Amino acid sequence: MKTSRMIAVALVIAVLLGTTASAAFAQATTPIGPQWWPSRWGPGDEAGASNLMTPEKVLEAVKPITAGKVYRLGRVYEPGMPMRGLRNYKLVIPSFPTAGPFAKNRLIFNEEFVTGEIGQVGTQFDGLGHIGVLVGADGDLNGMRFYNGFTGADLVSASGLKKLGVEKVKPFFTRGILLDMAGYKGRMLNHGEEITVADVRATMAKQGIADIRPGDVVLFHTGWGSLWMKDNAKFDAGEPGIGLEVARWLADRQIVCVGSDTWATEVQPNPDPNLRGPVHQELLTRNGIFNHENLDLSELARDRVWEFAYVFVPVPLKGATGSPGSPIAIR
């Protein structure tokens, strides 16, 4: 009897150890944790959280509109604007006039020629093909994983992404929330200052925001945007923003998009020197949640507009990693 009991105990311990080992193995399957695919919207989905844009959500978004005032949240695209790394933007008029005159009425017209990383400069909307994680050997396309488990081999093409292009994202007409972190703290947030869940909860309480709901867009006003075209070197050198704690908290609430008046939305540099861009991976890669960067949120903050309708349609550039354009807020 005693021997049987000892065997039973040993089996239980073995099962527990095996379960723990399996869990640990699952946690170590990728550099950012366990496998995140297939998506909740199916193994072939390329629209991510924009699937939350339902007729019901549109009708909910209309409710905060009481004044009919429209706010443009996008920056002007212009030479000299802050840009990361070697990114560039250039617009030229090839000749003036570009063509003409034509016919008896002597018609003339002008056109522009634009070069640059058009989806990743200025006010920019990150698509799902923008960020991934290398889970295999360097250079192994099949070891590069993106949203919904798509691999680098699935995406790669010199003429645009074959999967997860920004043209697959559905239009946004949804409830928007502004969290005025600068207003809460009484100052512009600092370089490398991380916004915590405690900060978010306190700001929501101060602004009278009861909840964040599935399909919402959540925007962070840090005050960092006041440096735009005034001190580009400081603006570009780092930034305040959210970390993984807030990113996971927002993902649990099933938001559709996050955004900020900074160039990455997430804190830069990361407090952990071994990490780079983990919030992008948590939101875009793991959860299909979009990121809208370099927004001008100053007027919304000035007018204390905390809840509004957020409207944006990504430019359907087939195979692009992101989109230019200006979202609007309507109150």
N, C-alpha and C positions, 0 to 999 in steps of 0.2 A: 504493500500500500504506500509506504514511504517512498519507495523507488518510483512508483507511478506518479506520485505527486511531484517528485523532483524532475521527472521527465516533462510533465505538463508545464511546470514553471519554466524550464529551460526552453521549451517550445514557444511560450509566450514571449520570453525575453528575446528569442531569436527573431520572432515576427516583428516585435517593436524595433529592434535594431535594424532589421531589414527595411521597415517602413521609414525609419529615420534616414537610413542610407539612401533610400530611393528618393526621398524628399530633397536631401542634400544634393544628390546627383541632378535632380530636375532643376534645382536652383542654379546649378553650375553649367547648364546646357548652353547658355549664351553669355556674353559679357554683361548683358543687362538683365539676367534672370531667366526664368523658365520660358519655354516656347509660348509665343503669343498668338499664333495662328492655329486654326482658321479664325477669321473675324466673326463676330456675332451676326453679321449680315451675309455670311456665306463665304465659301472658299474662293470664289471668283470676284468678290466685291472690290471695286476700285473707287468708290465714292466716300468711304469712311463715314465719319460722323455727320456728313451732310445728308445722310439718309434720315436724320432726325427732322429734316425740314418737311413737315407734314402740313396739310390744310389746317389742322387744329392748332399747330404752332404758329402759323401765320395769323390766324384770328386772335390768338393770345397776344401776339406782338403788337396788334393794333390798339390794344387797350390803353397803353401809356400815352398815346397820341391825343393830347388835349389842346395844344396851342398851335399845331400846324407848323412849327418852326423846324427848319432843316439845317443840320450842321454837316459841313464837309470835313471829313476826318483825314483826308489824304494830303500829303505834302506836294509842293510843286516839283516836278522833275526838271532839274536845271544843272548846268555845269557848276562844279565846285561843291555839290551836295556831298555829305558824308557817304563814303562807300567802303566796304570791308575789303581788305587785302588788295588784290590786283583787279577787282571789278571795275568796270568803266561804263560810262554813259556818254553818248555823243549824238547830237541832232544837228543836221545840216540841211539847208535848202540847196539842192544841187546846182541850180542856176536861177536867176530871177529875170523874167518869169521862167518857171520850169518848162513851160511849153506855150506855143501860140506866137502870134495871133492866128485865129482860125475864122474862116468864113467872113461874110459881109459885115457881121457885127463885131469882128475883131476880138473874139474871146481869148483871154489869156488865163492861165491858172498856175498855182504853185503846189508843190508837194515837198514832203520832208523825207529824209533818209536817216534812220535811227540805227545805231549800233550799240551793243552793250549786253550785259546779262540782264535782259529786260524784266525777268521775273524775280530778280534778286537785288535790285537797287531801289533807292528811294522808299516810298511806302510800298511794302511788298507783302504778298500773301504766300505763305509756304504751302506748296502742295505735298502730296504724300510720297512723291518720288524724290523729294529733296533730301531726306535724311534716312539713313539706314544704319546697320551695324554689321561689322565683319565678324562672322562666327567661325570662319575657316582660315585657311592660309592666305597670306598676302597675295593679292592678284587673282584669287580664285573667285570667278564670277558666281559660281554656285554656292560659295560660302558667304556671299553678301546677301543679307536679308533686309527686306523693307516691310512696310505695312502688309498685313495679311499673308506674310511669308513669301511674297514674291521675291525672286532672286535677281541678282545682277544680270544673269543670263536672260531672264525674262524681260528685263528692262532695256538692256543695252542696244543703242542704235545711234549712229552719228547724227542722224536727222531728227532726233527727238526720242523720248522714252516710248517704248512699245507698250508698256503698262504703267498705270498710275500717273498718266499725264494730267495736267490741271484741267483739261477739257472734260474730264470725267466727274468733276466736282459739281454738285447741284447748287442752284442759286440760293442765296441766303435772304430770308425776310423773317426775322426772329426777334425775340426779346433780348435786348442788350442791357448789360449792367456795367456802370462805371464805378470802380473802386478808387477813390481819391486818396491814395496813400500819402501824397505830399500834404494834402489837407489834414489828414489824420495826425501826421507827425509835426505839422506846422513848419515844414521846410522841404526843400528838394532832397530826395534821398541821395545817399552817397555812393560813390564808386565802390563796387563790391559789396553793397549792403543787401542782404537777403530778406525778402518779404516772407514772413512766417504765417502759418495758419492762425496763430494768435492775432497777428496784425490784421489778417483778413476778417476774422470774426469781429474784432473791435471796430474796424472800419464799417462793416455792415451794420453793426449796432448803432454807431454814430449817425449813419446815413438813413437808418430806418428801413434797411433792406432785410426782409424776413427770411428769404431763402434764395438759393440758386437752383434752377430747375433744369431737367434734361432739355437739350436743344438750345440753351442760352449761349450768348457770347459774353465773355467776361473780359473787360478792358481795365488795365492798370495805369493810372496817372501817377507817375513818379516825380514829375517836374524836370526829369532829365532832358525832355524834349525842348526845354527853353534854351539849350545849348546849340540847337540846330542852326547852322549857317552863321553862328555867332562865335562859337569856340568848337570847331569841328574836331580839332585834335583831342580835346578833353572828351567830347561826345564819343569819339571812336575808340578811346583808350580802354574803356571798360564801362560798366553800368550797374545800377541797382536792378533787382528783378526777383522773380520767384525762383525757388529751388525745387528739388524733387518732392519735398514734403507737400508744398502747395499744389504742384502738378498732379500728384496722386490724389489729393483731396478733391481737386476739380474733376479729375477723371472719374472718381467714384460718383460724382454728381452728373456725369454724362453730358457735360457741356459739348458744344459743337466747335467752338473756336475760342482761343485766348488771344489777347493782343496788348500792346503797350506803346508808350511814347519813346521806347528805346529800340535799339537795332536787333535785339535778340529775344526780348521779353524775359529771358532768364538771367539770373545774376552772373556777372562777368567781372573778374575771373571767378570760377566756382570755388567755394571755400575748401573743397577737396582738390588739391593740386593734381591728383591722379585722374580727374574727370574733366571732360570737355564736351559741352553741349548735351548733358544727360536729360535735361528737360525736353529738348527737341525729340530725343529718342523716346522718352516716356509718352509724350503726347502724340506725335505724328506716327512713329513707328509702331509702338505697342497698341495705341488706342484709336488711331485714325482721327485725332483731334487737331484742327488746323491752328495756325499761328499767324497773326497779322501784326507786322512790325513797322516801326517808324511812323506811327499815327500821330496826328496833331489832336490832342485831347484837351488843349488849354481852354477852349471856349466852353466845352461841356463842363469842365471843372469850375470855370468862372461862374457859369449860370447855375451850378449845383444841379445838373441834370444827371440823376443817378440811374434812372430807368427810362428806356426809350426803345423805339424800333430800329434795329440794325439792318441795313440793306446793302448787299454787295453781290455782284455777279462777277466771278473771276473771268478775265479775258480768255476765251476758249482757244488758247494757243496749243495746238495739238502736240503732245509730247513734251510740253514745258514742265519745268520743276516748280514753277511758281507763277504768280501773276502780278502785273502792275495794276493800277487803278485806285480810285478813291471811294471807300465806303462812305455811306451817309448815316447819320443818326437823326431820327424824327421824333419830336416830343409833342 
